[in-house]
Structure formats: C-alpha cells, structure tokens
Amino acid sequence: MRIAVFFTPPRDHPLTNAAADWLGRDAFTDEIRPRGEVPGFDSDEIAALTADPRRYGFHATLKPPFRIAAGHNLDDIRAALAGFCRTQPAFTIPALELTALGPFFALTAGRATADVNELAAAVVRDLDPFRAPATEEEIARRRPESLSERQRDYLREWGYPYVFDEFQFHMTLTGRVPVARRAAMAEVLRRRFAPFIGRPLAIDALALFCEPLPPSDFFVDSHAALVPVKQAMAGT
C-alpha cells in the first residue's frame, strides 16, 4: 500500500465533478465517468493523454505517495493528518490559472503561492515520521541524473525532489501532451474549465489518498478539515 496527502476539493464541489468528468474517474467513489465528446480529439487519444492523472485522481500533491513506515499503520496516519489539520488555517487561492508545465497542463495558483507553499512544507515535515525511506528502486524511478543537486538532496532526504522551494501547487489535468497537440489541448481545457479559471478556490481541507496495491488507482480514504478562517482569526 502507498498513501499520499493531497488537496482535492470536497466530493460535491463543482470543480471535483468537472475534473472527474474530464479525467473519466471520480477518486471519491471510484466511479468511471463518461467524458463526452472532446472537440478535435478522439476518445482513445484523450484516454491516453489523461491516463496518469486518472489513476491518481484529481488532486494537488502536498506529500507525495509513500509506503508506511514500520511501526505505523493507516489509522495512525489518519489520526495524525486530522490532528495536523486542526492546527492549520484554511485560506483561499484568489484565482486559479490554466498553466502549461512543460508538456503537462494543470490548474495552478498563479503567483498567489505563499499560503499553499507554507502548508505543503508543513505537511512534508510533520508527517514524515510515517514515511518509510525510499528504496533505491524508488529513487531510480525519479531519474536523479536529470535533477538538480538540490532536487537530488530532497529526493534522498524526503523521498521526492519537488518539495519546499522546488514545490509548485498544481492540479494535474493531463499527462504528456505532444507539442503538435498542445494548442488544441489548451483550447479544450480553457473551455472545459472556464467556470473555474480566474475564480477563487478555498483550500479548506486535506485528503488522504490510498493506493491499495501498486500500481493501482488511488482513492480518497479520508478528508480532514482545516481550521475555518473565522475560528483561526479568533485564536490569534
């Protein structure tokens, strides 16, 4: 089993439903969702271009997938995440952006990253005692030869190269899109996610995702609320 701490909007949030329809799968229910027609793309091409994010479910990575350390179990991590979330204030990303991250497309926070970067760093640090050290095979899969020295250091110490100052909040919508198809994909995604692009998104809960038997689909195991803004302000 592998687990991860991700952000995903609540199960009944319009963005969750729109993303599940786009990816073809709902990570809360494991339901296969009909995508419908995608202009300019056939169904097989879209299925291939969304295969990776479909397996993980719609999310933004905070603490990436890891095996549970010896001496701990899933209940321990559920309790730890719930306790962690009771110490962290909710906040809002002012405006989501559709961003091309190299060959991938994702919804991002744009330049409004301070709050989400601090939250991600705290998740990585505070829940690390529950993470089994990465094996040499797991490290090799990250292709350390292609990483910077700092990223390699993070990979060795934290099991993932894109943490702390290397972190970028992103909610992945595609796998690698060929250069010749990127303009068409960008247009499809702009239309598909128009109700959410340029609009605020509340970061008010974190989710524990589980992968029962790698490599298999991840699903939402539990959802833990962050401290509501008014309550957090009252405590200052």
Buried (B, 14 or more C-beta within 10 A) or exposed (E): EBBBBBBBBBBEBEBBBBBBBBBBBBBBEEEEBEBEEBEEBEEEBBBEBBEBBBBBBBBBBBBBBBBBBEEBEBEBBBEBBBEBBEEBBBBEBEBBBBBBEEBBBBBBBBEBBEBBBEBBBBBBEBBBEBBBEBEEEBBEEBEBEEBEEEBBEBBEEBBBBBBEEEBBBBBBBBBEBEEEBBEBBBEBBEEBBEEBBEEEBBBBBBBBBBBEEEEEBBBBBBBBBBBEBEEBEEEE
